[in-house]
Structures are given as structure tokens and as C-alpha cells.
């Protein structure tokens, strides 16, 4: 039983690390998307 508990804890820590990486990537994506939207609007204003 102790083995399963340790494995579960390791899996949860690993999952947490992956989720943090995913959240950071999503945040970066949204920043790039916002910048792209601003640039698109600037180009449209120039037309």
C-alpha cells in the first residue's frame, strides 16, 4: 500500500509540473495572439 501511495505522489508531482508548463505555454500564446491582433489593427488603420 505504501508503494502505491508513493507512486501516486510522484505521479501527481509530475502532472503538476506538466500542467505548469502547459499553463506557461498558453500564457505565452495569448500574449503573442494579443500582439498579433494589435499589429493587424495597425495595418488595417494604414489601409
N, C-alpha and C positions, 0 to 999 in steps of 0.2 A: 504494500500500500504506500509506503514511504517513497518508493521508486516512482510510482505514478504521480505522486504529488510533486516531486522534484521535476519530472518531465513536463508536467502541466505548467509549473512555474517558468521553466525555461522556454516553453512554447509561448507563454503569454509575454514574456520579456522580448522574445524575438518578434512576435506580432506587433508589439508596441513600437519597436524600432522601425519596422516596415511601415507602419501607419504614420509615424512621424516623418519619414522620408516622403511618403506619398502626399502628406499634407504640405510639406515644403515645396514639392514639385507643383502641386495645384496652386499654391500661393504665387509661385513664380509665373505660372501660366496666366493667371489672372492679371498680374502686373503687365506682362507682355501684351495681353489682349487689350487692356486699357490704353496702353501706349499706342498700339496699332489703331485703335478707334480714334484717338486724338489726331494722329497723323492723317488718317483717312479724312477726317473732318476738315483739317487744314488744307488738304489738297482740293477738297470739294469747294472750299471758300475761294481758292485761287482760280477755279474754272469760271 
